[in-house]
Amino acid sequence: VSAKDVILFIIKTLTVNGATDQVIEFTGTVVQNMDMSSRMTLCNMAIEAGGTCGICPPDTITAEYLWPFIQDQYASIDDAVADFSRYHSDPDAEYSRVIELDVSDLKPQSTFGFKPDQVKDAEEMSGTQIDQVYIGSCTNGRIEDLRAAAEIVSGKKIADGVRGIVVPATPLVYKMALEEGLLSIFMESGFCIMNPTCGACLGMSSGVLAEGEVCASTTNRNFNGRMGKGGMVHLMSPYTAAATAISGTITDPRTFLS
């Protein structure tokens, strides 16, 4: 289970209109222990719940991530963290709504329709045939996402008849994945590696769906026609997408991770 599963669960709870004209602030133990990549996934998809934006209170993890860019502004990371505290909500801040969610027993998630709040446990979608698996985008194209997917597909082949597409989010992510041998793992498994781009996420290039085709995707939106007229998109985590590529049907990734 990853940040993608958490945010899909949150959107299911809020609905696509649940945060319209509002900002979603993500807090709690789970968020505090997330790396920046995971927090970016949460905030990125706050929009799918109708939110204006999503925020996670900045802390040491934030400062360490930003340090190469801000080290001339602060004497130490601790100083940066102290300065960032001004961006935290005040203790007496009033919220339009506070929702507490226990995700300790959360299972891998997947969308099933044409809205990002139409979400089920991935195991409930088991057996759903797919034509394409797309791993990438601003939501799940970071190095951590590629590592997760590679953990699943390493030493395995994607199912016959399935197009597997990996799109690193940036040239730096591409370079890191190349140096770590992740791209070789994907290619040996049968995936195609594309240049950093939005690509098929918005039906632009590199995997646009044909009428009636189904894609298991790590992107952020599954609107009707999003990745191609007449195509269906099921949103899921890199773990679930990778497991689905190997099986040829939507698959709970715990089958492989165990």
ZAFIDREN-926867 format. One record per residue (C-alpha): residue number from 0; residue in one letter; x negated, y, z. Coordinates in steps of 0.2 Angstrom, whole numbers. Last residue first. Example, Ala and Ser with C-alpha at 12.3 -4.5 7.8 and 13.67 -1.06 7.14 Angstrom:
+-----+------+-------+-------+-------+
! pos ! code !    xx !    yy !    zz !
+-----+------+-------+-------+-------+
!   1 !    S !   -68 !    -5 !    36 !
!   0 !    A !   -62 !   -22 !    39 !
+-----+------+-------+-------+-------+
//
This chain:
+-----+------+-------+-------+-------+
! pos ! code !    xx !    yy !    zz !
+-----+------+-------+-------+-------+
! 257 !    S !   -22 !   -60 !    -2 !
! 256 !    L !   -26 !   -45 !   -14 !
! 255 !    F !   -19 !   -54 !   -28 !
! 254 !    T !    -1 !   -58 !   -22 !
! 253 !    R !    -2 !   -42 !   -12 !
! 252 !    P !    -1 !   -33 !   -29 !
! 251 !    D !    18 !   -36 !   -29 !
! 250 !    T !    21 !   -40 !   -48 !
! 249 !    I !    31 !   -31 !   -62 !
! 248 !    T !    29 !   -43 !   -77 !
! 247 !    G !    14 !   -47 !   -88 !
! 246 !    S !     5 !   -55 !   -74 !
! 245 !    I !   -12 !   -47 !   -76 !
! 244 !    A !    -5 !   -30 !   -81 !
! 243 !    T !     7 !   -31 !   -66 !
! 242 !    A !    -7 !   -34 !   -54 !
! 241 !    A !   -16 !   -18 !   -61 !
! 240 !    A !     0 !    -8 !   -60 !
! 239 !    T !     4 !   -13 !   -42 !
! 238 !    Y !   -14 !    -9 !   -36 !
! 237 !    P !   -14 !     8 !   -46 !
! 236 !    S !     2 !    12 !   -38 !
! 235 !    M !    19 !    12 !   -46 !
! 234 !    L !    31 !    22 !   -58 !
! 233 !    H !    41 !    11 !   -70 !
! 232 !    V !    44 !    20 !   -87 !
! 231 !    M !    57 !    15 !  -100 !
! 230 !    G !    55 !    19 !  -118 !
! 229 !    G !    69 !    25 !  -130 !
! 228 !    K !    60 !    41 !  -135 !
! 227 !    G !    42 !    40 !  -129 !
! 226 !    M !    32 !    43 !  -113 !
! 225 !    R !    45 !    55 !  -105 !
! 224 !    G !    60 !    49 !  -115 !
! 223 !    N !    71 !    46 !  -100 !
! 222 !    F !    62 !    54 !   -85 !
! 221 !    N !    49 !    42 !   -77 !
! 220 !    R !    38 !    55 !   -69 !
! 219 !    N !    22 !    55 !   -59 !
! 218 !    T !    10 !    43 !   -68 !
! 217 !    T !     3 !    26 !   -61 !
! 216 !    S !    13 !    18 !   -75 !
! 215 !    A !    21 !     1 !   -79 !
! 214 !    C !    28 !     4 !   -96 !
! 213 !    V !    43 !    -4 !  -105 !
! 212 !    E !    46 !    -3 !  -124 !
! 211 !    G !    64 !    -1 !  -131 !
! 210 !    E !    60 !    12 !  -143 !
! 209 !    A !    41 !    14 !  -145 !
! 208 !    L !    31 !    20 !  -130 !
! 207 !    V !    16 !    33 !  -133 !
! 206 !    G !     0 !    24 !  -128 !
! 205 !    S !   -14 !    36 !  -132 !
! 204 !    S !    -5 !    52 !  -136 !
! 203 !    M !     7 !    66 !  -131 !
! 202 !    G !    22 !    56 !  -123 !
! 201 !    L !    20 !    66 !  -107 !
! 200 !    C !    10 !    53 !   -97 !
! 199 !    A !     4 !    45 !  -114 !
! 198 !    G !   -11 !    57 !  -115 !
! 197 !    C !   -13 !    69 !  -100 !
! 196 !    T !   -31 !    68 !  -105 !
! 195 !    P !   -48 !    61 !  -100 !
! 194 !    N !   -55 !    50 !  -114 !
! 193 !    M !   -47 !    33 !  -116 !
! 192 !    I !   -53 !    16 !  -110 !
! 191 !    C !   -44 !     1 !  -118 !
! 190 !    F !   -40 !   -13 !  -106 !
! 189 !    G !   -43 !   -32 !  -109 !
! 188 !    S !   -51 !   -38 !   -93 !
! 187 !    E !   -68 !   -36 !  -100 !
! 186 !    M !   -64 !   -18 !  -104 !
! 185 !    F !   -57 !   -15 !   -86 !
! 184 !    I !   -72 !   -23 !   -77 !
! 183 !    S !   -84 !   -13 !   -89 !
! 182 !    L !   -76 !     3 !   -85 !
! 181 !    L !   -78 !     0 !   -66 !
! 180 !    G !   -97 !    -3 !   -68 !
! 179 !    E !  -101 !    10 !   -55 !
! 178 !    E !  -110 !    21 !   -67 !
! 177 !    L !   -95 !    21 !   -79 !
! 176 !    A !   -82 !    24 !   -66 !
! 175 !    M !   -93 !    39 !   -60 !
! 174 !    K !   -95 !    46 !   -77 !
! 173 !    Y !   -76 !    45 !   -81 !
! 172 !    V !   -72 !    53 !   -64 !
! 171 !    L !   -84 !    67 !   -69 !
! 170 !    P !   -76 !    69 !   -86 !
! 169 !    T !   -59 !    70 !   -78 !
! 168 !    A !   -43 !    60 !   -74 !
! 167 !    P !   -50 !    43 !   -80 !
! 166 !    V !   -38 !    36 !   -93 !
! 165 !    V !   -36 !    17 !   -92 !
! 164 !    I !   -24 !     8 !  -105 !
! 163 !    G !   -18 !   -10 !  -105 !
! 162 !    R !    -7 !   -15 !  -119 !
! 161 !    V !     2 !   -31 !  -114 !
! 160 !    G !     6 !   -45 !  -127 !
! 159 !    D !    -5 !   -58 !  -119 !
! 158 !    A !    -7 !   -54 !  -100 !
! 157 !    I !   -22 !   -45 !   -94 !
! 156 !    K !   -38 !   -55 !   -91 !
! 155 !    K !   -46 !   -58 !   -74 !
! 154 !    G !   -63 !   -57 !   -67 !
! 153 !    S !   -60 !   -40 !   -59 !
! 152 !    V !   -42 !   -35 !   -62 !
! 151 !    I !   -36 !   -32 !   -44 !
! 150 !    E !   -52 !   -23 !   -37 !
! 149 !    A !   -53 !   -14 !   -53 !
! 148 !    A !   -36 !    -6 !   -49 !
! 147 !    A !   -41 !     0 !   -32 !
! 146 !    R !   -58 !     7 !   -39 !
! 145 !    L !   -49 !    16 !   -53 !
! 144 !    D !   -38 !    24 !   -40 !
! 143 !    E !   -52 !    29 !   -29 !
! 142 !    I !   -61 !    37 !   -44 !
! 141 !    R !   -46 !    48 !   -48 !
! 140 !    G !   -33 !    45 !   -61 !
! 139 !    N !   -18 !    42 !   -50 !
! 138 !    T !    -7 !    58 !   -49 !
! 137 !    C !   -16 !    69 !   -61 !
! 136 !    S !   -15 !    55 !   -74 !
! 135 !    G !   -22 !    37 !   -75 !
! 134 !    I !   -18 !    19 !   -76 !
! 133 !    Y !    -5 !    15 !   -90 !
! 132 !    V !     1 !    -3 !   -91 !
! 131 !    Q !    11 !    -8 !  -107 !
! 130 !    D !    24 !   -20 !  -114 !
! 129 !    I !    32 !   -24 !   -97 !
! 128 !    Q !    44 !   -38 !   -92 !
! 127 !    T !    53 !   -37 !   -75 !
! 126 !    G !    49 !   -53 !   -66 !
! 125 !    S !    47 !   -45 !   -49 !
! 124 !    M !    57 !   -29 !   -47 !
! 123 !    E !    63 !   -34 !   -29 !
! 122 !    E !    44 !   -37 !   -25 !
! 121 !    A !    40 !   -19 !   -30 !
! 120 !    D !    51 !   -13 !   -16 !
! 119 !    K !    64 !    -2 !   -24 !
! 118 !    V !    64 !    17 !   -30 !
! 117 !    Q !    77 !    27 !   -40 !
! 116 !    D !    70 !    43 !   -33 !
! 115 !    P !    58 !    46 !   -47 !
! 114 !    K !    73 !    46 !   -59 !
! 113 !    F !    75 !    36 !   -75 !
! 112 !    G !    78 !    19 !   -67 !
! 111 !    F !    68 !     6 !   -58 !
! 110 !    T !    54 !    15 !   -48 !
! 109 !    S !    41 !     4 !   -39 !
! 108 !    Q !    35 !     2 !   -22 !
! 107 !    P !    22 !    -9 !   -12 !
! 106 !    K !    29 !   -13 !     5 !
! 105 !    L !    30 !    -1 !    20 !
! 104 !    D !    28 !    -9 !    37 !
! 103 !    S !    18 !     5 !    45 !
! 102 !    V !    27 !    18 !    35 !
! 101 !    D !    37 !    25 !    49 !
! 100 !    L !    46 !    41 !    43 !
!  99 !    E !    50 !    56 !    53 !
!  98 !    I !    60 !    70 !    43 !
!  97 !    V !    61 !    88 !    49 !
!  96 !    R !    72 !   100 !    40 !
!  95 !    S !    74 !   118 !    37 !
!  94 !    Y !    58 !   120 !    47 !
!  93 !    E !    55 !   133 !    61 !
!  92 !    A !    37 !   136 !    66 !
!  91 !    D !    34 !   137 !    85 !
!  90 !    P !    17 !   129 !    84 !
!  89 !    D !    12 !   140 !    69 !
!  88 !    S !     9 !   131 !    53 !
!  87 !    H !    -9 !   128 !    48 !
!  86 !    Y !   -18 !   140 !    36 !
!  85 !    R !   -27 !   150 !    50 !
!  84 !    S !   -34 !   133 !    55 !
!  83 !    F !   -45 !   134 !    39 !
!  82 !    D !   -57 !   145 !    48 !
!  81 !    A !   -61 !   132 !    61 !
!  80 !    V !   -63 !   119 !    48 !
!  79 !    A !   -75 !   130 !    39 !
!  78 !    D !   -85 !   133 !    55 !
!  77 !    D !   -86 !   115 !    58 !
!  76 !    I !   -92 !   112 !    40 !
!  75 !    S !  -107 !   123 !    44 !
!  74 !    A !  -114 !   141 !    41 !
!  73 !    Y !   -99 !   145 !    30 !
!  72 !    Q !   -97 !   154 !    13 !
!  71 !    D !  -112 !   147 !     4 !
!  70 !    Q !  -106 !   130 !     8 !
!  69 !    I !   -90 !   133 !    -1 !
!  68 !    F !   -91 !   123 !   -17 !
!  67 !    P !  -101 !   108 !   -12 !
!  66 !    W !   -91 !   108 !     5 !
!  65 !    L !   -74 !   106 !    -3 !
!  64 !    Y !   -72 !    88 !     1 !
!  63 !    E !   -81 !    89 !    18 !
!  62 !    A !   -69 !   104 !    22 !
!  61 !    T !   -54 !    94 !    17 !
!  60 !    I !   -59 !    79 !    28 !
!  59 !    T !   -63 !    91 !    42 !
!  58 !    D !   -45 !    98 !    42 !
!  57 !    P !   -33 !   107 !    30 !
!  56 !    P !   -15 !   105 !    34 !
!  55 !    C !    -7 !    94 !    19 !
!  54 !    I !     4 !   104 !     7 !
!  53 !    G !    17 !   101 !    -6 !
!  52 !    C !    24 !   112 !   -19 !
!  51 !    T !    40 !   121 !   -25 !
!  50 !    G !    49 !   105 !   -20 !
!  49 !    G !    62 !    96 !   -31 !
!  48 !    A !    58 !    79 !   -25 !
!  47 !    E !    47 !    75 !   -40 !
!  46 !    I !    38 !    91 !   -36 !
!  45 !    A !    32 !    84 !   -20 !
!  44 !    M !    23 !    72 !   -32 !
!  43 !    N !     7 !    81 !   -33 !
!  42 !    C !     6 !    84 !   -15 !
!  41 !    L !     7 !    66 !   -10 !
!  40 !    T !    -6 !    61 !   -24 !
!  39 !    M !   -17 !    75 !   -18 !
!  38 !    R !   -17 !    68 !    -1 !
!  37 !    S !   -22 !    51 !    -7 !
!  36 !    S !   -37 !    59 !   -16 !
!  35 !    M !   -42 !    70 !    -2 !
!  34 !    D !   -44 !    55 !    10 !
!  33 !    M !   -29 !    49 !    21 !
!  32 !    N !   -32 !    47 !    40 !
!  31 !    Q !   -23 !    63 !    44 !
!  30 !    V !    -9 !    59 !    32 !
!  29 !    V !    -5 !    42 !    41 !
!  28 !    T !    -6 !    50 !    58 !
!  27 !    G !     6 !    64 !    55 !
!  26 !    T !     9 !    78 !    43 !
!  25 !    F !    15 !    82 !    25 !
!  24 !    E !    22 !    99 !    23 !
!  23 !    I !    35 !   100 !     9 !
!  22 !    V !    38 !   117 !     2 !
!  21 !    Q !    56 !   122 !    -3 !
!  20 !    D !    66 !   128 !   -18 !
!  19 !    T !    73 !   111 !   -20 !
!  18 !    A !    67 !    99 !    -7 !
!  17 !    G !    80 !    85 !    -8 !
!  16 !    N !    85 !    87 !   -26 !
!  15 !    V !    75 !    72 !   -33 !
!  14 !    T !    81 !    62 !   -17 !
!  13 !    L !    74 !    65 !     0 !
!  12 !    T !    72 !    46 !     5 !
!  11 !    K !    68 !    40 !   -12 !
!  10 !    I !    56 !    54 !   -14 !
!   9 !    I !    48 !    49 !     3 !
!   8 !    F !    47 !    31 !    -2 !
!   7 !    L !    39 !    36 !   -19 !
!   6 !    I !    27 !    47 !    -9 !
!   5 !    V !    21 !    32 !     3 !
!   4 !    D !    19 !    20 !   -12 !
!   3 !    K !     8 !    32 !   -21 !
!   2 !    A !    -2 !    35 !    -5 !
!   1 !    S !    -7 !    17 !    -5 !
!   0 !    V !     0 !     0 !     0 !
+-----+------+-------+-------+-------+
//
